[in-house]
Amino acid sequence: MQQQSQQKDSVYTYKRSSKNGIGKFYKGREIAQVMGFSGAGWLERDTRNQEENVELAVKNLPVDKKSVVADIGAGTGFYTYRIAPKVSKVIAIELEDEALDYLKKRSKELKQNNVEVVKGAEKAPNLPDNSIDLALMVDVYHELEFPHEYLQALYKALKTGGKIVMLEYKGEDPEVPIKDLHKTTLVQISKELTANGFKFVEDKEGLPMQHFLIYQKQ
């Protein structure tokens, strides 16, 4: 209780949870319940490429052949293995052992030697300081239980000038058929990232349902 009270006084607030939320708020936003690896089938659904225009999202990533990318909450590696041919290295970060085992098995099957699988933590991706050029979070950020601590850890892991790319379902659009707490707005995400030392760079429009937001370490 003491620890929770300290968090409430400094970073987070707590209220009765709403549907699909955990009752913990960061800068006015309730943190969503985690989908977990049980939703792997939805991540790999046949219609995902068409619904989200994944090809365009991967094309728009600010990377080159020398880039080291951390795919935060990589899940089944849906993005990991599409990014890998374009960069020097992709580090797939996951919490659940089932997901980690799946990613390792998939890397072997695809013979993707530039993919490293790393077990992250709730408050940090467990990466060395100044080790990555880009952190990618695809529909993940809204579920982070400790967004403040995680962003601080990412700040340290990013090289000078390193970037974060956020793909989040558009909270401004009621037509996007996703649960409310699993959508976010540009205003809210920018509020949270700028508070942790990142500056807004660009909102690459063009995806059907998601924001494509780029932030840079200051």
Secondary structure, DSSP 8 states (H G I E B T S, - for coil): -HHHHHHHHHTEEE----TTEEEEEETTEEEE----GGGHHHHT-TTHHHHHTHHHHHHTSS--TT-EEEEET-TTTTTHHHHGGGSSEEEEEES-HHHHHHHHHHHHHHT-TTEEEEE--SS-----TT-EEEEEEES-GGG-S-HHHHHHHHHHHEEEEEEEEEEEEETT-TTS-S-GGGEE-HHHHHHHHHTTTEEEEEE----SSEEEEEEEE-
